Amino acid sequence: MELLCRIGDETEAGPGNVGCYAFGGRGVDVTSRFFAPGSGINEDPATGSWHCMIAGLAGPIGPRPISCFQAHPGRGAHIEVELVGPRIKLRGHCQTVIEGRFRF
């Protein structure tokens, strides 16, 4: 993790925030991992922002929903990514960890 903190200082994400992906996997289009020790998280098990970036990189798969697996040891996540016009939709199962209400 110490070495990952040195990677990426030229990017918008800042140092120590590194994602990697490969096309294919066990029944999915893309398999990935996301490390963020520069943000205080050694490895994130389910990263929505990372999958939004994958949506833009997965052009060879074609214009359909992309099935992804973030392969975090012990947890991981299946996330479906779909480009809809200028927006990206993420679908999957989740657990609510915080709720709030906006007041105007």
OpenMM code with the backbone's topology and positions (N, CA, C; nanometers):
from openmm import Vec3, app, unit

residues = "MET GLU LEU LEU CYS ARG ILE GLY ASP GLU THR GLU ALA GLY PRO GLY ASN VAL GLY CYS TYR ALA PHE GLY GLY ARG GLY VAL ASP VAL THR SER ARG PHE PHE ALA PRO GLY SER GLY ILE ASN GLU ASP PRO ALA THR GLY SER TRP HIS CYS MET ILE ALA GLY LEU ALA GLY PRO ILE GLY PRO ARG PRO ILE SER CYS PHE GLN ALA HIS PRO GLY ARG GLY ALA HIS ILE GLU VAL GLU LEU VAL GLY PRO ARG ILE LYS LEU ARG GLY HIS CYS GLN THR VAL ILE GLU GLY ARG PHE ARG PHE".split()
positions = [
    Vec3(0.0822, -0.1190, 0.0000),
    Vec3(0.0000, 0.0000, 0.0000),
    Vec3(0.0866, 0.1253, 0.0000),
    Vec3(0.2004, 0.1179, 0.0654),
    Vec3(0.2901, 0.2328, 0.0686),
    Vec3(0.3345, 0.2725, -0.0722),
    Vec3(0.3644, 0.1728, -0.1555),
    Vec3(0.4064, 0.2015, -0.2928),
    Vec3(0.2914, 0.2564, -0.3764),
    Vec3(0.1686, 0.2084, -0.3520),
    Vec3(0.0537, 0.2616, -0.4264),
    Vec3(0.0326, 0.4097, -0.3969),
    Vec3(0.0656, 0.4538, -0.2767),
    Vec3(0.0491, 0.5960, -0.2417),
    Vec3(0.1345, 0.6871, -0.3277),
    Vec3(0.2369, 0.6331, -0.3907),
    Vec3(0.3252, 0.7134, -0.4761),
    Vec3(0.2755, 0.7210, -0.6205),
    Vec3(0.1792, 0.6360, -0.6558),
    Vec3(0.1297, 0.6312, -0.7934),
    Vec3(0.0153, 0.7294, -0.8102),
    Vec3(0.0130, 0.7970, -0.9229),
    Vec3(-0.1034, 0.8772, -0.9590),
    Vec3(-0.1012, 1.0209, -0.9143),
    Vec3(0.0123, 1.0752, -0.8706),
    Vec3(0.0090, 1.2126, -0.8224),
    Vec3(-0.0136, 1.3140, -0.9344),
    Vec3(-0.0082, 1.2706, -1.0591),
    Vec3(-0.0336, 1.3593, -1.1725),
    Vec3(-0.1807, 1.3573, -1.2157),
    Vec3(-0.2636, 1.2743, -1.1536),
    Vec3(-0.4029, 1.2595, -1.1954),
    Vec3(-0.4961, 1.3416, -1.1078),
    Vec3(-0.6187, 1.3578, -1.1522),
    Vec3(-0.7200, 1.4290, -1.0745),
    Vec3(-0.7541, 1.3557, -0.9460),
    Vec3(-0.7446, 1.2213, -0.9475),
    Vec3(-0.7812, 1.1426, -0.8300),
    Vec3(-0.6818, 1.1611, -0.7167),
    Vec3(-0.5629, 1.2089, -0.7463),
    Vec3(-0.4619, 1.2282, -0.6445),
    Vec3(-0.3779, 1.1032, -0.6251),
    Vec3(-0.2726, 1.1145, -0.5470),
    Vec3(-0.1832, 1.0002, -0.5283),
    Vec3(-0.2494, 0.8883, -0.4499),
    Vec3(-0.2152, 0.7658, -0.4870),
    Vec3(-0.2618, 0.6499, -0.4122),
    Vec3(-0.4026, 0.6055, -0.4422),
    Vec3(-0.4620, 0.6499, -0.5508),
    Vec3(-0.5951, 0.6057, -0.5921),
    Vec3(-0.5799, 0.5398, -0.7284),
    Vec3(-0.5825, 0.4067, -0.7288),
    Vec3(-0.5470, 0.3307, -0.8483),
    Vec3(-0.6523, 0.2231, -0.8753),
    Vec3(-0.7049, 0.2237, -0.9973),
    Vec3(-0.7980, 0.1186, -1.0391),
    Vec3(-0.7357, 0.0346, -1.1485),
    Vec3(-0.7724, -0.0911, -1.1547),
    Vec3(-0.7277, -0.1781, -1.2634),
    Vec3(-0.8460, -0.2636, -1.3065),
    Vec3(-0.8488, -0.2987, -1.4341),
    Vec3(-0.9599, -0.3793, -1.4853),
    Vec3(-0.9110, -0.4673, -1.5989),
    Vec3(-0.9894, -0.5714, -1.6256),
    Vec3(-0.9631, -0.6606, -1.7385),
    Vec3(-1.0979, -0.7006, -1.7963),
    Vec3(-1.1037, -0.7140, -1.9275),
    Vec3(-1.2263, -0.7617, -1.9900),
    Vec3(-1.2427, -0.9098, -1.9592),
    Vec3(-1.3640, -0.9490, -1.9247),
    Vec3(-1.3946, -1.0888, -1.8977),
    Vec3(-1.3872, -1.1228, -1.7499),
    Vec3(-1.4150, -1.2479, -1.7235),
    Vec3(-1.4191, -1.2992, -1.5874),
    Vec3(-1.5259, -1.4060, -1.5804),
    Vec3(-1.5562, -1.4513, -1.4614),
    Vec3(-1.6578, -1.5563, -1.4435),
    Vec3(-1.7979, -1.5014, -1.4679),
    Vec3(-1.8429, -1.5091, -1.5911),
    Vec3(-1.9782, -1.4665, -1.6264),
    Vec3(-1.9992, -1.3164, -1.6312),
    Vec3(-1.8919, -1.2373, -1.6385),
    Vec3(-1.9054, -1.0917, -1.6452),
    Vec3(-1.8244, -1.0370, -1.7625),
    Vec3(-1.8559, -0.9132, -1.7995),
    Vec3(-1.7840, -0.8468, -1.9075),
    Vec3(-1.6508, -0.7879, -1.8600),
    Vec3(-1.6488, -0.7387, -1.7360),
    Vec3(-1.5311, -0.6704, -1.6816),
    Vec3(-1.5092, -0.7131, -1.5368),
    Vec3(-1.3835, -0.7382, -1.5014),
    Vec3(-1.3450, -0.7651, -1.3632),
    Vec3(-1.2483, -0.6554, -1.3220),
    Vec3(-1.2654, -0.6004, -1.1998),
    Vec3(-1.1803, -0.4884, -1.1595),
    Vec3(-1.1485, -0.4923, -1.0108),
    Vec3(-1.0557, -0.4040, -0.9726),
    Vec3(-1.0233, -0.3768, -0.8323),
    Vec3(-0.9919, -0.2284, -0.8225),
    Vec3(-1.0134, -0.1712, -0.7040),
    Vec3(-0.9846, -0.0297, -0.6832),
    Vec3(-0.9169, -0.0111, -0.5482),
    Vec3(-0.7970, 0.0477, -0.5520),
    Vec3(-0.7179, 0.0716, -0.4325),
    Vec3(-0.7130, 0.2216, -0.4079),
    Vec3(-0.7301, 0.2643, -0.2824),
    Vec3(-0.7298, 0.4072, -0.2517),
    Vec3(-0.6586, 0.4386, -0.1204),
    Vec3(-0.5363, 0.3869, -0.1015),
    Vec3(-0.4677, 0.4184, 0.0241),
    Vec3(-0.4378, 0.5676, 0.0381),
    Vec3(-0.4301, 0.6392, -0.0731),
    Vec3(-0.4098, 0.7841, -0.0678),
    Vec3(-0.5292, 0.8575, -0.0089),
    Vec3(-0.6456, 0.7921, -0.0080),
    Vec3(-0.7668, 0.8497, 0.0511),
    Vec3(-0.8025, 0.7824, 0.1833),
    Vec3(-0.7115, 0.6976, 0.2330),
    Vec3(-0.7354, 0.6316, 0.3614),
    Vec3(-0.8093, 0.4993, 0.3524),
    Vec3(-0.8276, 0.4458, 0.2307),
    Vec3(-0.8975, 0.3179, 0.2113),
    Vec3(-0.8027, 0.2275, 0.1335),
    Vec3(-0.7514, 0.1226, 0.1979),
    Vec3(-0.6575, 0.0366, 0.1255),
    Vec3(-0.7190, -0.0181, -0.0026),
    Vec3(-0.8364, -0.0810, 0.0089),
    Vec3(-0.9054, -0.1314, -0.1103),
    Vec3(-1.0550, -0.1182, -0.0899),
    Vec3(-1.1200, -0.0520, -0.1832),
    Vec3(-1.2647, -0.0312, -0.1759),
    Vec3(-1.3340, -0.1522, -0.2375),
    Vec3(-1.4307, -0.2129, -0.1682),
    Vec3(-1.4968, -0.3317, -0.2214),
    Vec3(-1.6004, -0.3053, -0.3304),
    Vec3(-1.6535, -0.1826, -0.3387),
    Vec3(-1.7554, -0.1505, -0.4394),
    Vec3(-1.7502, -0.0006, -0.4667),
    Vec3(-1.6914, 0.0374, -0.5792),
    Vec3(-1.6644, 0.1780, -0.6071),
    Vec3(-1.7477, 0.2277, -0.7248),
    Vec3(-1.8529, 0.3039, -0.6961),
    Vec3(-1.9401, 0.3549, -0.8013),
    Vec3(-1.8676, 0.4459, -0.8985),
    Vec3(-1.7860, 0.5381, -0.8470),
    Vec3(-1.7157, 0.6310, -0.9357),
    Vec3(-1.6195, 0.5570, -1.0287),
    Vec3(-1.5555, 0.4524, -0.9798),
    Vec3(-1.4651, 0.3720, -1.0627),
    Vec3(-1.5437, 0.3053, -1.1752),
    Vec3(-1.6638, 0.2569, -1.1451),
    Vec3(-1.7433, 0.1913, -1.2483),
    Vec3(-1.7986, 0.2904, -1.3501),
    Vec3(-1.8159, 0.4156, -1.3118),
    Vec3(-1.8518, 0.5181, -1.4100),
    Vec3(-1.7371, 0.5374, -1.5086),
    Vec3(-1.6132, 0.5323, -1.4601),
    Vec3(-1.4980, 0.5425, -1.5508),
    Vec3(-1.4884, 0.4192, -1.6397),
    Vec3(-1.5140, 0.3019, -1.5834),
    Vec3(-1.5104, 0.1787, -1.6626),
    Vec3(-1.6116, 0.1860, -1.7761),
    Vec3(-1.7281, 0.2462, -1.7519),
    Vec3(-1.8299, 0.2584, -1.8563),
    Vec3(-1.7738, 0.3297, -1.9783),
    Vec3(-1.6929, 0.4311, -1.9562),
    Vec3(-1.6328, 0.5046, -2.0669),
    Vec3(-1.5200, 0.4296, -2.1363),
    Vec3(-1.4592, 0.3347, -2.0659),
    Vec3(-1.3469, 0.2581, -2.1212),
    Vec3(-1.3912, 0.1294, -2.1896),
    Vec3(-1.5146, 0.0891, -2.1679),
    Vec3(-1.5605, -0.0419, -2.2135),
    Vec3(-1.6269, -0.0389, -2.3505),
    Vec3(-1.5912, 0.0563, -2.4338),
    Vec3(-1.6477, 0.0692, -2.5676),
    Vec3(-1.6475, -0.0585, -2.6496),
    Vec3(-1.5408, -0.1418, -2.6454),
    Vec3(-1.5394, -0.2635, -2.7272),
    Vec3(-1.6526, -0.3621, -2.6939),
    Vec3(-1.7108, -0.3494, -2.5749),
    Vec3(-1.8190, -0.4402, -2.5372),
    Vec3(-1.9454, -0.4075, -2.6142),
    Vec3(-1.9658, -0.2805, -2.6450),
    Vec3(-2.0827, -0.2402, -2.7227),
    Vec3(-2.1837, -0.1629, -2.6411),
    Vec3(-2.2873, -0.1120, -2.7068),
    Vec3(-2.3865, -0.0260, -2.6415),
    Vec3(-2.4959, -0.1060, -2.5701),
    Vec3(-2.4604, -0.1752, -2.4680),
    Vec3(-2.5571, -0.2511, -2.3881),
    Vec3(-2.5123, -0.2441, -2.2430),
    Vec3(-2.5945, -0.2847, -2.1477),
    Vec3(-2.5460, -0.2868, -2.0096),
    Vec3(-2.4229, -0.3768, -1.9965),
    Vec3(-2.3277, -0.3306, -1.9179),
    Vec3(-2.2021, -0.4019, -1.8968),
    Vec3(-2.2065, -0.4656, -1.7588),
    Vec3(-2.1841, -0.5948, -1.7512),
    Vec3(-2.1811, -0.6617, -1.6208),
    Vec3(-2.0382, -0.6600, -1.5679),
    Vec3(-2.0237, -0.6123, -1.4441),
    Vec3(-1.8915, -0.5968, -1.3840),
    Vec3(-1.8854, -0.6694, -1.2504),
    Vec3(-1.7653, -0.7107, -1.2146),
    Vec3(-1.7407, -0.7658, -1.0818),
    Vec3(-1.6183, -0.6976, -1.0251),
    Vec3(-1.6340, -0.6329, -0.9103),
    Vec3(-1.5202, -0.5752, -0.8401),
    Vec3(-1.4720, -0.6808, -0.7421),
    Vec3(-1.3554, -0.7349, -0.7677),
    Vec3(-1.3060, -0.8551, -0.7000),
    Vec3(-1.2301, -0.8247, -0.5715),
    Vec3(-1.2959, -0.7655, -0.4761),
    Vec3(-1.2374, -0.7399, -0.3451),
    Vec3(-1.2337, -0.8711, -0.2668),
    Vec3(-1.1193, -0.9085, -0.2099),
    Vec3(-1.1121, -1.0333, -0.1336),
    Vec3(-1.2084, -1.0305, -0.0148),
    Vec3(-1.2954, -1.1280, -0.0074),
    Vec3(-1.3872, -1.1376, 0.1052),
    Vec3(-1.5194, -1.0652, 0.0889),
    Vec3(-1.5301, -0.9699, -0.0017),
    Vec3(-1.6568, -0.8980, -0.0164),
    Vec3(-1.6927, -0.8851, -0.1634),
    Vec3(-1.6356, -0.7923, -0.2347),
    Vec3(-1.6619, -0.7763, -0.3769),
    Vec3(-1.8022, -0.7279, -0.4068),
    Vec3(-1.8264, -0.6999, -0.5346),
    Vec3(-1.9567, -0.6479, -0.5751),
    Vec3(-1.9823, -0.6748, -0.7221),
    Vec3(-2.1058, -0.7106, -0.7527),
    Vec3(-2.1521, -0.7206, -0.8911),
    Vec3(-2.2258, -0.5905, -0.9214),
    Vec3(-2.1822, -0.5205, -1.0254),
    Vec3(-2.2412, -0.3926, -1.0623),
    Vec3(-2.2674, -0.3934, -1.2118),
    Vec3(-2.3909, -0.3585, -1.2488),
    Vec3(-2.4244, -0.3448, -1.3906),
    Vec3(-2.4134, -0.1973, -1.4254),
    Vec3(-2.3449, -0.1679, -1.5355),
    Vec3(-2.3194, -0.0313, -1.5791),
    Vec3(-2.3855, -0.0111, -1.7144),
    Vec3(-2.4571, 0.1010, -1.7292),
    Vec3(-2.5224, 0.1278, -1.8572),
    Vec3(-2.5110, 0.2755, -1.8922),
    Vec3(-2.4651, 0.3034, -2.0133),
    Vec3(-2.4617, 0.4397, -2.0649),
    Vec3(-2.5998, 0.4726, -2.1212),
    Vec3(-2.6616, 0.5797, -2.0715),
    Vec3(-2.7921, 0.6229, -2.1191),
    Vec3(-2.7801, 0.7714, -2.1521),
    Vec3(-2.7563, 0.7995, -2.2802),
    Vec3(-2.7316, 0.9379, -2.3203),
    Vec3(-2.6081, 0.9891, -2.2490),
    Vec3(-2.6184, 1.1063, -2.1853),
    Vec3(-2.5021, 1.1609, -2.1153),
    Vec3(-2.4861, 1.1070, -1.9726),
    Vec3(-2.5722, 1.0156, -1.9329),
    Vec3(-2.5708, 0.9640, -1.7955),
    Vec3(-2.5213, 0.8202, -1.7902),
    Vec3(-2.4789, 0.7808, -1.6717),
    Vec3(-2.4367, 0.6429, -1.6480),
    Vec3(-2.5227, 0.5883, -1.5355),
    Vec3(-2.5867, 0.4741, -1.5594),
    Vec3(-2.6678, 0.4091, -1.4573),
    Vec3(-2.5894, 0.2922, -1.3985),
    Vec3(-2.5891, 0.2832, -1.2664),
    Vec3(-2.5281, 0.1717, -1.1953),
    Vec3(-2.6381, 0.0939, -1.1264),
    Vec3(-2.6337, -0.0376, -1.1403),
    Vec3(-2.7331, -0.1230, -1.0758),
    Vec3(-2.6619, -0.2334, -0.9992),
    Vec3(-2.7205, -0.2702, -0.8870),
    Vec3(-2.6657, -0.3792, -0.8071),
    Vec3(-2.7343, -0.3809, -0.6718),
    Vec3(-2.6932, -0.4729, -0.5899),
    Vec3(-2.7464, -0.4821, -0.4544),
    Vec3(-2.6589, -0.3996, -0.3621),
    Vec3(-2.7204, -0.3395, -0.2614),
    Vec3(-2.6424, -0.2576, -0.1697),
    Vec3(-2.6992, -0.2676, -0.0285),
    Vec3(-2.6238, -0.2128, 0.0639),
    Vec3(-2.6663, -0.2059, 0.2021),
    Vec3(-2.6608, -0.0593, 0.2430),
    Vec3(-2.7706, -0.0080, 0.2951),
    Vec3(-2.7747, 0.1309, 0.3395),
    Vec3(-2.6922, 0.1444, 0.4668),
    Vec3(-2.5987, 0.2391, 0.4663),
    Vec3(-2.5162, 0.2613, 0.5850),
    Vec3(-2.5409, 0.3988, 0.6472),
    Vec3(-2.6066, 0.4884, 0.5721),
    Vec3(-2.6401, 0.6191, 0.6261),
    Vec3(-2.7599, 0.6727, 0.5476),
    Vec3(-2.8478, 0.7421, 0.6157),
    Vec3(-2.9628, 0.8065, 0.5521),
    Vec3(-2.9669, 0.9520, 0.5931),
    Vec3(-3.0254, 1.0327, 0.5101),
    Vec3(-3.0371, 1.1741, 0.5433),
    Vec3(-3.1534, 1.2377, 0.4703),
    Vec3(-3.1805, 1.3615, 0.5021),
    Vec3(-3.2895, 1.4348, 0.4377),
    Vec3(-3.2416, 1.5761, 0.4105),
    Vec3(-3.2644, 1.6219, 0.2873),
    Vec3(-3.2324, 1.7589, 0.2518),
    Vec3(-3.3496, 1.8482, 0.2911),
    Vec3(-3.3204, 1.9604, 0.3519),
    Vec3(-3.4240, 2.0570, 0.3872),
    Vec3(-3.3977, 2.1864, 0.3134),
    Vec3(-3.5017, 2.2385, 0.2521),
    Vec3(-3.4884, 2.3632, 0.1772),
    Vec3(-3.5655, 2.4727, 0.2446),
] * unit.nanometer
topology = app.Topology()
chain = topology.addChain("A")
for resn in residues:
    res = topology.addResidue(resn, chain)
    for name in ("N", "CA", "C"):
        topology.addAtom(name, app.Element.getBySymbol(name[0]), res)
